[in-house]
Amino acid sequence: MKKPLPIVTVDIDSLSHDGRGIGTLEGKRTFVHGALPSEKVTCQLTKKHSRYNEGDTLEVLNPAAERAKPACKHFGVCGGCSLQHMHADAQLLLKQNSLLEQLQHFGKVIPENIMPPLSGNPLHYRRKARLGVRFVRKKNKVLVGFREKSSNYLADLESCSVLVADVGLKLTQLAELIQSLSQFEQIPQIEVAVGDTETALIFRTLTTLPEDDKEKLRAFAKEHRMHFYLQPNPPEKIYKLWPDDHSEKISYSLSDYQLEMLFHPLDFIQINGEMNQLLLKKALELLQPEASDHILDLFCGLGNFTLPLARFAEHVTGVEGSQEMVTRAKENAIHNNINNVDFYAANLAEPNSAAPWLKKTYHKILLDPPRTGAKEILDLLPALSAKTIVYVSCNPATLARDAQELVYTHKYQLKTVGVVNMFPHTSHIEAIALFEK
């Protein structure tokens, strides 16, 4: 049996980008989950590497002023959150400092201005999630939720303080529901998607459920006013189990722009509805769409930015890699009676310079790429003649890389940048940046 690593005392002097406290132990940097700068902690070492150590906080001997009481009873066990032990302001400062450091270190760029962070309610904000389901024989119970920190095992959760309350406060009830089914060991996953008025759960099953099990699911969905879907033998087709309303879509509203956005529960949407509203408002404030503008929205998804921009511009072109999402964007344009938009499906990681949307010129461009960034499309942007680019990023490292190219190769200036707190209590950093010629 492997001998456990020792328990040690560490003085913490700084924070890593992912929110772990950093101290020095026997000449090696030691990264400690749950520790904050200026604290002395007792720490259970979990890994020893040649150049650094890793560990978990057991006891805080002198708490920092930034320390907060976690809102969730499962914090420290569940891997869904990593920063609940920090005050909200301290979390934002960590994210802002990390963003600016990566821009300077990796991109060699410094913004002319730093925007105040955009932030909202830090609890029960998460409207999209993938929950694991597993029957644990030793406990004789079904678990529903996220994995344990640094583990492939599911955490034994009663509730979740970041999932929308309609789901986060019903994890125990969902686990009991699944355990009541005859095929309870054949359900490995639940996909969560929440609109303004609908909560949708997709149950992925390894077998076709018998009618008795389906009836129990229907009864639960009806009682809790949820929409239940089944996906037997993934990746087979998903179908709606309840309600029997012949509609597989749910919706969220963008009330500032008189828009209702329809989406399938498996579609990508911004994970935090309140922050999506604030992000949209900031993006339009930076882009300043005018009645004569032609605007290009790259990585447009189902039109989350495209359609609000179309309320102010002469014309907006949306481009997205998924044909299914382009179809959804077109449907949303029709649903909202918007006709000054067009959409194209194109692989933006391998752009075709002969594509018709690249034969136009644009006054302004909005970029909202995935974590891999927008590197492959940047070389084609100068020919489009845009004076203004707003870049929405979910990865500061690729934003820094792309900012370097925009500034040094294409001669834009990084006018302003700021943090968007899309994922409170996690180390995930969303940002928005304005580039101008």
Residue, then its C-alpha position, 0 to 999 in steps of 0.5 A: m500500500k502506498k504510504p500517504l504523503p505528510i501533513v505540513t505547515v505552509d505560509i502562503d504568499s500568492l495565488s495561482h491563476d486557478g486560485r490555489g494558494i502558493g507557498t514554499l516548502e523545502g525550497k519547492r513551490t507548493f500549490v495548496h487548494g483552499a489557501l489564500p495569500s498571507e495565511k498559514v495553513t496546515c496542508q495535506l500534501t497530495k502530490k510531490h513533483s520534481r519542481y513543485n508540490e500540491g496539497d489541500t488545506l486542512e486547517v487555516l491558522n490565521p485567516a486572510a481578510e479575503r476569506a469567506k464562508p463557502a455558500c455550499k456545504h459540499f465545497g472542498v469535496c465537489g470539483g464544481c467550484s474552486l473559489q467559494h472560500m474567497h470574497a466576491d471582490a477578491q475573486l474578481l481581482l484575481k481574475q482581473n490580475s490574471l487576465l492582465e498578466q496573461l495579456q502582458h506576458f503572452g501577448k506583450v500588450i497592455p490595454e489603454n483602459i481597464m473596465p470595471p468587472l461585470s458581475g451579477n448574482p454569484l449563486h444559482y446562476r448556472r443554467k447549462a450543465r452535464l450531471g453525472v449519474r452513478f449507483v454506488r453499491k457501497k453506499n447503496k444509493v444513486l448519486v447525481g452531480f459533479r465529480e469530486k475535486s481531482s477525481n473521477y468519482l462522483a461527489d455525494l451531493e445533496s444540493c448545488s449552490v451554483l446550479v439554477a435552484d430548480v435543479g440545484l436544490k433537487l439533486t436528492q429528489l432526482a437521485e431518488l427518482i432514478q433509484s426508483l426505476s427498474q433500469f436505474e443503473q443504465i442512466p449515466q448522465i443528465e444534461v441540464a438546460v434552463g430557459d426563462t420559464e422552462t427547465a429541461l433535463i435530458f436523461r441519457t440511457l444505455t438501454t430503452l426504458p420500459e414504460d413503467d420507468k417512463e411513467k415515473l419520469r413523466a409523473f416527476a416532470k409533471e409534478h415539478r413542471m419540468h421538461f424531460y427528454l430521453q436519449p436511449n443508446p447515445p448518440e441516438k436521437i433525443y425525443k421529448l418525454w414530457p410534456d407532450d406539446h410537440s415542441e422540443k425547444i425552450s427559450y430565453s428573452l433579451s428584453d432590452y432588444q425585444l427578442e425571444m431566443l428559441f433553442h434546443p436543450l443541447d444547443f450552446i447558450q451562455i451559461n449565465g443568463e444574467m451575465n449574458q444580458l450584461l455582456l450583450k449590453k457592454a458589447l453593444e456599448l463598445l461596438q456602438p452600432e449605427a444605422s448605416d453599419h454593416i457588422l460581421d458576427l463571427f462564431c455567432g451561434l444561434g444569434n445571441f449577438t447577431l440579432p441584438l446588433a440587427r436592431f441598430a445596424e443596417h445589416v449584420t452577417g453571422v458566421e458559425g461552424s455548425q450548420e445546425m446552429v446556423t439553422r437555429a439562428k435563421e429560425n430566431a431571425i424569422h421568429n423575431n421578424i428580423n430581416n436585415v441579417d444573413f447567416y453562413a455555415a463555415n469552418l472558421a478554423e480552416p477559413n475559405s478565402a473565397a467564401p461569399w461573406l469574405k467578399k464584403t466589407y464591414h464597419k465593425i466585427l464581433l468575435d466570440p470564439p471558443r477556448t481555442g481562440a480566433k487565430e486562424i481567421l485573423d489574417l483575413l480580417p484586414a481585407l474586410s476594412a473594419k475599424t472596430i473589433v470587439y472580442v469576447s473571450c472565454n480563455p485569456a491565454t488565446l485572447a492574449r495570443d490573438a491580441q498580439e497579432l491584432v496589435y503587432t501584425h494588423k495594427y489595431q490598438l487594444k483600447t480597453v479590456g475587462v473581466v466578465n464574471m460568467f462563472p462565479h466561484t470558479s477560476h474560469i475567466e471570461a473577458i471582453a476587449l475593444f480593438e480599434k484602428 
